[in-house]
């Protein structure tokens, strides 16, 4: 394998690794945001229910 091919493969591997890491990070961020929003909505609904009683 020549040097240019090796450099290309290493570069491609790094790009793929960065893309996977970014995807996982963004997915975890969005999941946590949705979870926090659901908790907030539940708490807000509970407060609204206690005010109507």
N, C-alpha and C positions, 0 to 999 in steps of 0.2 A: 504494500500500500504506500503510495507516495504521500508526501507531506501535505499537499493541497487537499487530498481526499480526507486525510485524518483531521485536518483543521475544519473541513466542512462538516464532517460527522460530529465532531465535538461541539461545534457551533449549533448544529441542529439539535443535538441532545440537550444543550443548555436552554435553547428556545422552548423546546417541548417541556422541560422541567419547570421553567418559569411560567409557562401557560397553565400547566396543571396546578401549580401552587396558587396562581392568581385565581383560577376558577374555584378551587377549594376555599380559599380565603373569602371570596365574594359570596359564595354559597353559604358559608358559616355566618357571615355578617347579615345576610338577608334573613336567614332562619332565626337568628337571635332577635332581629328587629321585629319580625312577625310575632315571635313569642312574647316579646315585651309589649307589643300593641295588644295582643289578646289579653294579657294580664291587666293592662290598663283599662281595656274595655270592660272586663269583668268587674274590676274594682269600681269603675264609674257606674255600671249598672247596679251594683250592690248599694252604692251610696244613694242613687236615685230611688231605689226601692225602699230604703229606710226613710227617706223624706216623704214618701207617699203614705206611710203608715201612720 
